[in-house]
Amino acid sequence: MTTTPARLLHHRAEGPTSAPPLLLGPSLGTSTALWDGVAPELSVRHRVVRWDLPGHGGSPAELIGPGAGIADLGALVLALADSLSLERFSYAGVSLGGAVGLWLAVHHPERVDRLAVVCSSAHFGDPGPWRERAALVRAEGLGKVAESAAGRWFTPGFTEPRLLDDLLATDPSAYAACCDALADCDLRSGLSGVRAPTVVIAGREDPATPVEHAREIADGIPGAALTELPRASHLAPAERPQAVREVLGAHFAPRERGSGTAVRREVLGDAHVDRAQAATTEFTAPFQDFISRYAWGEIWTDPTLSRRERSLITLTALVAHGHHGELAMHVRAAVRNGLGPREIGAALLQAGVYCGVPAANAAFAVAERVLTEMEGSERMSRGPGGDRAE
């Protein structure tokens, strides 16, 4: 279905409404058509939502203006997700759309479940050429840019007329504003903080965002995977749709029940799980297996509730029963799941109403200690200027 509310990005939604949501972001100068060879298959197992950049496809040009940044585009995507009641979603984006996904994963980790960055960069080079292109388009329109687009987008001998037509139909002022966003984009310092499982896809013949840019992203994000596609240039989903489908299909595959150990690590952290496994004895092994299979493989993998919601419920239950050791562990997990100190405090305050003031008093002491320890560890991991120490 296609929707065009006045203050929202134009989007196209496909797939079962109950399926895990997956947002697909476009490259500069393209439309939702960029994903035509990929989205239908992904929509078999996902609620796929493709969106258009401002002034591209069906999106209103006035959603963006001169001097725009990646944050402005990210805010528009969050507004779209909110309008669709998508609290948490997976995301894949090409080029500028990929940078928007990186921004979301860096600045709103609680919203992004899994991430794919396709033919993109955390920093699109010297801002000068982008500002020059923006000035050219504002003065003369998109004619000259369109003349050279095929050479930037596709390998020799391949073309996709629909996408070139979409470029010519794009609003010049909105295109130029997107160039402004690319000029100022620099997400490199935030890569190490991305916690969403990430795959990076690069076209080996991409002149716009070369493979080196993809490697920088993959090296910067903990645990990220990199796939290089031969015979692919900048718009890989159009040129190599089957290869892109296979990578994204595997990466975004809904997690089957029984993957409890993986979920346990994502929520509690590798260090905690490693300690628990190292301490396992022949006597305690059945209990550890029970926890991994049932609590983490059945309950925490159920998509009915988000991990944020499950953290709030877990904190309240632990307060009620006075399990302070588990409470400390799950305060850390709540932060990992995207909750901040104010939200954790609000949950404990509400627990005080229904579980008793003494229980909440003890819980606040535990939570404050844990949050202070985490804040101190974060400061120690950063360099003198606030940058993370390498």
ZAMARGU-4260 file (C-alpha; in steps of 0.2 Angstrom, whole numbers, plus 5000, padded with zeros to 4 digits):
<rodrens>
0) 5000/5000/5000 | 5006/5018/4997 | 5003/5032/5009 | 5007/5051/5008 | 5003/5061/5023
5) 5007/5079/5022 | 5021/5079/5035 | 5028/5062/5033 | 5039/5053/5021 | 5031/5044/5007
10) 5032/5026/5010 | 5026/5009/5004 | 5022/4995/5016 | 5022/4976/5011 | 5020/4960/5020
15) 5010/4954/5035 | 5006/4967/5048 | 5011/4955/5062 | 5028/4951/5055 | 5044/4959/5061
20) 5046/4977/5054 | 5060/4981/5042 | 5063/4998/5035 | 5072/5001/5018 | 5081/5017/5015
25) 5085/5024/4997 | 5100/5032/4989 | 5101/5050/4984 | 5092/5053/4968 | 5082/5036/4969
30) 5065/5031/4975 | 5057/5016/4983 | 5059/5008/4966 | 5077/5005/4970 | 5071/4990/4981
35) 5059/4982/4968 | 5070/4967/4966 | 5073/4964/4984 | 5058/4970/4994 | 5045/4957/4988
40) 5055/4942/4994 | 5059/4950/5011 | 5041/4955/5013 | 5036/4936/5015 | 5044/4936/5032
45) 5044/4954/5037 | 5033/4970/5037 | 5044/4979/5024 | 5042/4998/5024 | 5051/5007/5010
50) 5053/5026/5011 | 5057/5040/4999 | 5069/5055/5003 | 5061/5072/5004 | 5057/5078/4986
55) 5061/5061/4979 | 5047/5049/4973 | 5031/5054/4983 | 5039/5063/4998 | 5035/5081/5000
60) 5050/5092/4996 | 5047/5104/5010 | 5051/5091/5023 | 5069/5097/5021 | 5078/5113/5018
65) 5096/5120/5015 | 5109/5115/5027 | 5100/5099/5032 | 5110/5086/5041 | 5109/5067/5043
70) 5100/5070/5060 | 5086/5079/5051 | 5083/5064/5039 | 5084/5052/5054 | 5071/5062/5063
75) 5059/5060/5048 | 5062/5041/5048 | 5058/5040/5067 | 5042/5051/5064 | 5037/5038/5050
80) 5040/5023/5062 | 5031/5032/5076 | 5016/5034/5064 | 5016/5016/5060 | 5018/5011/5079
85) 5035/5003/5076 | 5044/5005/5092 | 5058/4994/5086 | 5063/4989/5069 | 5077/4982/5058
90) 5084/4993/5045 | 5093/4992/5028 | 5099/5007/5018 | 5109/5012/5003 | 5121/5026/5002
95) 5113/5041/5010 | 5099/5029/5016 | 5113/5018/5024 | 5120/5033/5033 | 5103/5037/5040
100) 5103/5019/5047 | 5120/5022/5055 | 5114/5038/5063 | 5099/5029/5070 | 5109/5015/5077
105) 5121/5027/5085 | 5109/5040/5092 | 5093/5029/5095 | 5100/5011/5098 | 5084/5007/5107
110) 5074/5008/5090 | 5086/4998/5079 | 5085/4979/5081 | 5097/4974/5066 | 5106/4985/5053
115) 5112/4983/5036 | 5122/4996/5028 | 5123/4995/5009 | 5136/5004/4997 | 5137/5018/5010
120) 5149/5027/5021 | 5151/5034/5038 | 5160/5049/5030 | 5157/5054/5012 | 5174/5063/5010
125) 5178/5081/5007 | 5162/5091/5009 | 5168/5103/4995 | 5162/5092/4980 | 5145/5090/4989
130) 5143/5108/4991 | 5147/5112/4973 | 5135/5099/4967 | 5121/5107/4978 | 5125/5124/4971
135) 5125/5117/4953 | 5108/5109/4956 | 5100/5124/4964 | 5106/5135/4950 | 5103/5123/4935
140) 5093/5109/4940 | 5097/5090/4939 | 5101/5089/4920 | 5120/5088/4922 | 5120/5077/4937
145) 5108/5065/4928 | 5120/5064/4913 | 5134/5056/4924 | 5123/5046/4935 | 5124/5030/4926
150) 5143/5030/4927 | 5142/5032/4946 | 5127/5020/4949 | 5130/5005/4938 | 5144/4995/4931
155) 5147/4997/4912 | 5134/4989/4901 | 5120/4989/4915 | 5107/5002/4917 | 5090/5004/4925
160) 5080/5017/4916 | 5066/5018/4929 | 5079/5024/4942 | 5087/5037/4930 | 5069/5044/4927
165) 5066/5045/4945 | 5082/5056/4947 | 5076/5068/4934 | 5059/5069/4943 | 5067/5073/4959
170) 5064/5091/4967 | 5081/5100/4964 | 5080/5110/4981 | 5077/5094/4991 | 5091/5085/4981
175) 5103/5099/4985 | 5098/5099/5004 | 5102/5080/5004 | 5119/5085/4997 | 5121/5097/5011
180) 5117/5082/5023 | 5130/5071/5014 | 5143/5085/5015 | 5142/5086/5034 | 5140/5068/5038
185) 5153/5060/5049 | 5148/5046/5060 | 5165/5038/5062 | 5167/5042/5080 | 5150/5033/5084
190) 5153/5017/5076 | 5161/5008/5091 | 5145/5012/5100 | 5133/5003/5088 | 5125/4988/5097
195) 5113/4982/5083 | 5120/4966/5074 | 5126/4974/5058 | 5131/4968/5040 | 5139/4979/5028
200) 5137/4976/5009 | 5149/4984/4997 | 5150/4984/4978 | 5168/4980/4972 | 5166/4992/4957
205) 5158/5006/4967 | 5166/5023/4963 | 5155/5033/4974 | 5157/5023/4991 | 5172/5012/4988
210) 5175/4996/4997 | 5187/5005/5009 | 5172/5014/5015 | 5163/4998/5019 | 5178/4991/5028
215) 5179/5006/5039 | 5161/5004/5044 | 5163/4985/5047 | 5180/4987/5057 | 5172/5001/5067
220) 5156/4992/5073 | 5159/4978/5085 | 5155/4961/5077 | 5150/4968/5060 | 5151/4957/5045
225) 5156/4963/5028 | 5151/4956/5011 | 5159/4962/4995 | 5149/4959/4979 | 5158/4957/4963
230) 5151/4965/4947 | 5141/4978/4957 | 5143/4996/4958 | 5134/5009/4969 | 5116/5003/4967
235) 5119/4985/4971 | 5100/4981/4975 | 5096/4986/4957 | 5111/4978/4949 | 5113/4962/4960
240) 5096/4960/4968 | 5098/4941/4971 | 5115/4943/4980 | 5108/4957/4990 | 5092/4947/4994
245) 5103/4932/5000 | 5113/4943/5012 | 5099/4953/5019 | 5087/4937/5020 | 5100/4928/5031
250) 5104/4943/5042 | 5086/4948/5045 | 5079/4931/5047 | 5067/4930/5061 | 5076/4922/5076
255) 5069/4905/5079 | 5065/4900/5097 | 5079/4890/5104 | 5092/4903/5101 | 5092/4907/5119
260) 5111/4909/5122 | 5113/4922/5108 | 5099/4932/5115 | 5105/4930/5133 | 5122/4937/5127
265) 5114/4952/5118 | 5104/4957/5134 | 5116/4952/5148 | 5133/4954/5139 | 5146/4942/5134
270) 5156/4944/5151 | 5141/4939/5162 | 5137/4924/5151 | 5155/4918/5150 | 5156/4919/5169
275) 5140/4909/5171 | 5146/4896/5159 | 5163/4895/5167 | 5155/4892/5184 | 5143/4878/5177
280) 5146/4862/5186 | 5138/4845/5182 | 5125/4848/5196 | 5120/4866/5189 | 5121/4862/5170
285) 5103/4856/5169 | 5098/4873/5177 | 5109/4883/5165 | 5102/4873/5150 | 5084/4877/5157
290) 5087/4895/5158 | 5095/4897/5140 | 5081/4886/5132 | 5066/4893/5141 | 5069/4910/5149
295) 5080/4916/5134 | 5075/4905/5120 | 5056/4906/5123 | 5051/4921/5133 | 5064/4934/5128
300) 5063/4929/5109 | 5044/4931/5109 | 5041/4947/5098 | 5025/4952/5106 | 5034/4963/5118
305) 5050/4973/5115 | 5066/4971/5125 | 5063/4988/5133 | 5046/4982/5139 | 5053/4966/5145
310) 5067/4975/5155 | 5054/4986/5163 | 5043/4970/5168 | 5059/4961/5174 | 5065/4976/5185
315) 5047/4977/5193 | 5047/4958/5197 | 5064/4958/5204 | 5060/4973/5216 | 5044/4964/5222
320) 5054/4949/5227 | 5069/4958/5233 | 5081/4949/5222 | 5095/4962/5223 | 5109/4952/5214
325) 5097/4949/5199 | 5091/4967/5200 | 5109/4974/5198 | 5112/4962/5183 | 5095/4968/5175
330) 5098/4986/5178 | 5114/4984/5167 | 5103/4974/5154 | 5090/4988/5154 | 5103/5001/5149
335) 5109/4989/5135 | 5091/4987/5129 | 5090/5006/5127 | 5082/5012/5144 | 5090/5028/5152
340) 5092/5032/5171 | 5075/5042/5171 | 5065/5028/5164 | 5073/5015/5176 | 5070/5027/5190
345) 5052/5029/5184 | 5049/5010/5184 | 5057/5009/5202 | 5045/5023/5208 | 5030/5014/5201
350) 5036/4998/5209 | 5036/5007/5226 | 5018/5011/5224 | 5013/4992/5221 | 5027/4983/5229
355) 5031/4994/5244 | 5042/5008/5249 | 5055/4998/5258 | 5057/4987/5242 | 5059/5002/5231
360) 5071/5010/5243 | 5083/4995/5242 | 5080/4995/5223 | 5085/5013/5221 | 5101/5010/5231
365) 5105/4995/5220 | 5101/5004/5203 | 5110/5020/5208 | 5126/5010/5212 | 5125/5001/5196
370) 5122/5016/5185 | 5136/5026/5194 | 5148/5011/5190 | 5143/5011/5172 | 5145/5029/5170
375) 5162/5028/5178 | 5167/5014/5166 | 5161/5024/5151 | 5172/5039/5157 | 5187/5028/5158
380) 5185/5021/5141 | 5186/5039/5133 | 5201/5049/5129 | 5205/5066/5136 | 5194/5075/5124
385) 5179/5064/5127 | 5183/5053/5112 | 5184/5034/5116 | 5201/5029/5119 | 5208/5017/5106
</rodrens>
